[in-house]
């Protein structure tokens, strides 16, 4: 646990995969998923507009339509002062002044943030980022086969190409060819993450919940335990163990 002071309260934060309950981690990731896809502030609003413009220029109408729908939800969240990023932080709060914070429903997480509402936003952000980094580092260390994100590497490769192209233009002068290359790479960066749907039966949130429930059923069936009582470390260990069991079963069937 990590102990911090926020708005005059002593706050205990989960900051290890050996402590963090899997159901909280699932909710935490879902909140971050919504924040990444919709956002709740004016910078996210500007990002949606930028992507819509670039999708229209590229004649990608379906992507532009999804961005506009996400923009509509972003405006709603700004007006209602709803922040999925803040809810994600609340998922990490174990106790406030020694009192357990067990309710991880949206209403329960909102109440946590109301208690901490007077804390400077920079303090909440700094603690959230520190805990996220520690958890991400632990997951990459323990489970590289699951959390080795090749898409992140690809994104940074495009970013590197754009930086080199901009330096080339500075050193050797502006040409239409160089400008076109920079613009093309900028398009790739800004539209790298395809817009997701957050409304209706096919929403990303519903799909994410279904995947989690499906995996819980598989773990329960194979190991005869309740995976919703696992911490993050136990859950992904079980996931990999079942995968090894399945590979061994197939190998034995082939050998017969």
VMD Tcl script that draws the C-alpha trace (Angstrom):
set ca {
  {0.00 0.00 0.00}
  {1.04 3.57 -0.59}
  {-0.05 6.14 2.01}
  {-0.65 9.72 0.81}
  {-2.30 12.87 2.17}
  {-5.11 14.34 0.07}
  {-7.53 17.07 1.11}
  {-6.55 16.55 4.77}
  {-7.28 12.82 4.58}
  {-4.92 9.88 5.02}
  {-5.43 7.81 1.86}
  {-4.16 4.25 1.33}
  {-3.68 3.38 -2.33}
  {-3.26 -0.03 -3.91}
  {0.07 0.13 -5.73}
  {1.06 -3.51 -6.24}
  {-0.36 -6.39 -8.30}
  {0.01 -8.57 -5.18}
  {-2.48 -6.35 -3.32}
  {-4.79 -4.94 -5.98}
  {-8.00 -7.03 -6.30}
  {-8.66 -8.14 -9.87}
  {-12.22 -6.79 -9.90}
  {-10.85 -3.35 -9.03}
  {-8.19 -3.63 -11.70}
  {-10.84 -4.53 -14.26}
  {-12.93 -1.48 -13.27}
  {-9.79 0.69 -13.25}
  {-8.87 -0.36 -16.79}
  {-12.42 0.16 -18.01}
  {-12.41 3.73 -16.67}
  {-9.09 4.39 -18.41}
  {-10.53 2.90 -21.61}
  {-13.45 5.35 -21.50}
  {-11.11 8.24 -20.69}
  {-8.88 7.39 -23.66}
  {-11.82 7.02 -26.04}
  {-14.05 9.87 -24.86}
  {-12.26 12.05 -22.29}
  {-13.85 14.59 -20.00}
  {-12.10 17.90 -20.59}
  {-11.53 20.50 -23.30}
  {-8.20 19.03 -24.41}
  {-10.05 15.80 -25.29}
  {-12.68 17.92 -27.08}
  {-9.93 19.49 -29.20}
  {-8.46 16.05 -29.92}
  {-11.80 14.76 -31.21}
  {-12.16 17.77 -33.53}
  {-8.62 17.27 -34.87}
  {-9.24 13.59 -35.62}
  {-12.63 14.26 -37.24}
  {-10.99 16.77 -39.61}
  {-8.23 14.34 -40.54}
  {-10.63 11.43 -41.06}
  {-12.80 13.60 -43.34}
  {-9.74 14.66 -45.34}
  {-8.84 10.98 -45.76}
  {-12.43 10.12 -46.74}
  {-12.81 7.80 -43.74}
  {-16.45 8.52 -43.05}
  {-17.12 5.68 -40.61}
  {-14.21 6.70 -38.38}
  {-15.29 10.36 -38.57}
  {-18.83 9.40 -37.54}
  {-17.54 7.44 -34.52}
  {-15.36 10.37 -33.48}
  {-18.35 12.72 -33.69}
  {-20.38 10.37 -31.48}
  {-17.53 10.24 -28.97}
  {-17.27 14.03 -29.17}
  {-20.95 14.28 -28.22}
  {-20.32 12.10 -25.16}
  {-17.23 14.15 -24.32}
  {-19.32 17.34 -24.27}
  {-21.87 15.63 -22.00}
  {-19.12 14.60 -19.57}
  {-17.65 18.11 -19.53}
  {-21.07 19.61 -18.76}
  {-21.86 17.01 -16.06}
  {-18.31 17.26 -14.65}
  {-17.90 13.50 -14.96}
  {-14.32 12.24 -15.24}
  {-13.55 8.58 -16.01}
  {-9.92 9.40 -15.23}
  {-10.90 10.44 -11.69}
  {-13.01 7.29 -11.31}
  {-9.96 5.24 -12.35}
  {-7.98 6.88 -9.54}
  {-10.81 6.17 -7.08}
  {-10.52 2.46 -8.00}
  {-7.03 2.52 -6.46}
  {-8.25 3.95 -3.13}
  {-8.35 1.19 -0.51}
  {-9.03 3.29 2.61}
  {-9.66 6.90 3.59}
  {-8.76 7.71 7.21}
  {-8.74 3.99 7.97}
  {-12.23 3.39 6.56}
  {-12.46 0.75 3.82}
  {-13.75 1.97 0.44}
  {-15.47 -1.19 -0.80}
  {-18.04 0.25 -3.21}
  {-16.58 0.31 -6.73}
  {-19.85 1.11 -8.48}
  {-19.81 4.42 -10.37}
  {-21.73 6.06 -7.52}
  {-19.34 4.64 -4.94}
  {-16.30 5.89 -6.85}
  {-17.92 9.31 -7.23}
  {-18.34 9.46 -3.45}
  {-14.64 8.71 -3.00}
  {-13.76 11.61 -5.29}
  {-16.18 13.89 -3.46}
  {-14.32 13.16 -0.21}
  {-11.05 14.03 -1.92}
  {-12.54 16.87 -3.96}
  {-10.59 19.64 -2.28}
  {-7.24 18.07 -3.08}
  {-5.12 19.86 -5.73}
  {-5.60 18.14 -9.08}
  {-1.85 17.98 -9.62}
  {-1.51 15.86 -6.45}
  {-4.20 13.41 -7.57}
  {-2.68 13.21 -11.06}
  {0.86 12.72 -9.74}
  {-0.20 9.90 -7.40}
  {-2.33 8.24 -10.10}
  {0.56 8.30 -12.58}
  {3.06 6.99 -10.01}
  {0.83 4.05 -9.10}
  {0.01 3.33 -12.75}
  {3.70 3.23 -13.64}
  {4.50 0.85 -10.78}
  {1.64 -1.50 -11.70}
  {2.52 -1.38 -15.41}
  {6.18 -2.13 -14.62}
  {5.21 -5.10 -12.44}
  {2.88 -6.51 -15.10}
  {5.59 -6.19 -17.77}
  {8.11 -7.87 -15.45}
  {5.89 -10.79 -14.34}
  {3.88 -11.28 -17.54}
  {5.87 -10.01 -20.56}
  {4.06 -12.44 -22.86}
  {0.77 -10.66 -22.07}
  {1.84 -7.06 -21.50}
  {4.60 -6.59 -24.11}
  {2.69 -3.98 -26.13}
  {3.95 -4.07 -29.72}
  {1.43 -1.38 -30.74}
  {3.12 1.11 -28.38}
  {6.47 0.35 -30.00}
  {4.94 0.89 -33.43}
  {3.49 4.24 -32.34}
  {6.87 5.45 -31.09}
  {8.51 4.28 -34.31}
  {6.14 6.55 -36.28}
  {6.86 9.37 -33.81}
  {10.59 8.87 -34.36}
  {10.13 8.96 -38.16}
  {8.20 12.24 -37.86}
  {10.89 13.78 -35.64}
  {13.61 12.79 -38.13}
  {11.55 14.22 -41.01}
  {11.08 17.53 -39.17}
  {14.83 17.74 -38.41}
  {15.55 17.01 -42.06}
  {13.31 19.94 -43.06}
  {15.01 22.26 -40.55}
  {18.52 21.29 -41.73}
  {17.92 21.00 -45.47}
  {15.06 23.43 -46.02}
  {11.34 23.18 -46.66}
  {10.12 21.37 -49.77}
  {6.67 20.19 -50.76}
  {7.87 16.59 -50.60}
  {9.17 16.98 -47.04}
  {6.01 18.80 -45.98}
  {3.84 16.02 -47.42}
  {5.84 13.37 -45.56}
  {5.55 15.24 -42.25}
  {1.81 15.73 -42.77}
  {1.35 12.03 -43.63}
  {3.20 10.94 -40.49}
  {1.21 13.46 -38.42}
  {-2.01 11.93 -39.77}
  {-0.77 8.46 -38.79}
  {0.04 9.60 -35.25}
  {-3.19 11.48 -34.59}
  {-5.40 8.73 -36.01}
  {-3.26 5.80 -34.81}
  {-5.81 4.60 -32.27}
  {-9.00 3.91 -34.19}
  {-12.17 5.35 -32.62}
  {-14.24 2.91 -30.60}
  {-17.97 2.79 -30.01}
  {-19.16 3.56 -26.48}
  {-22.91 3.39 -27.03}
  {-25.39 0.60 -27.72}
  {-25.13 -3.18 -27.42}
  {-21.82 -3.24 -29.27}
  {-20.10 -0.72 -27.02}
  {-16.47 -1.19 -26.02}
  {-17.41 -1.19 -22.32}
  {-19.89 -4.04 -22.75}
  {-17.40 -6.07 -24.81}
  {-14.72 -5.48 -22.17}
  {-17.03 -6.68 -19.38}
  {-18.04 -9.76 -21.38}
  {-14.41 -10.72 -22.01}
  {-13.68 -10.48 -18.30}
  {-16.73 -12.56 -17.37}
  {-15.83 -15.18 -20.00}
  {-12.30 -15.46 -18.61}
  {-13.64 -15.76 -15.06}
  {-15.85 -18.66 -16.17}
  {-12.88 -20.40 -17.82}
  {-10.70 -20.01 -14.70}
  {-13.52 -21.16 -12.40}
  {-14.22 -24.20 -14.59}
  {-10.57 -25.26 -14.81}
  {-9.31 -24.41 -11.33}
  {-12.56 -24.66 -9.30}
  {-11.97 -21.32 -7.58}
  {-13.59 -17.89 -7.68}
  {-11.30 -15.66 -9.81}
  {-13.18 -12.56 -8.68}
  {-11.51 -13.04 -5.30}
  {-8.04 -13.05 -6.88}
  {-5.56 -10.24 -6.82}
  {-4.05 -9.18 -10.16}
  {-0.98 -11.40 -9.78}
  {-3.09 -14.48 -9.01}
  {-5.47 -13.80 -11.90}
  {-2.82 -13.57 -14.62}
  {-0.90 -16.51 -13.15}
  {-4.09 -18.55 -13.47}
  {-4.60 -17.27 -17.03}
  {-1.12 -18.42 -18.07}
  {-1.39 -21.71 -16.16}
  {-4.58 -22.64 -18.02}
  {-2.90 -21.71 -21.30}
  {0.00 -24.08 -20.50}
  {-2.45 -26.83 -19.57}
  {-4.25 -26.42 -22.90}
  {-0.97 -26.55 -24.88}
  {0.07 -29.71 -23.02}
  {-3.31 -31.31 -23.69}
  {-2.99 -30.59 -27.43}
  {0.58 -31.92 -27.45}
  {-0.51 -35.15 -25.82}
  {-3.41 -35.55 -28.24}
  {-1.02 -35.11 -31.18}
  {1.36 -37.71 -29.79}
  {-1.36 -40.38 -29.65}
}
mol new
graphics top color blue
foreach p $ca { graphics top sphere $p radius 0.5 }
foreach p [lrange $ca 0 end-1] q [lrange $ca 1 end] { graphics top cylinder $p $q radius 0.2 }
display resetview
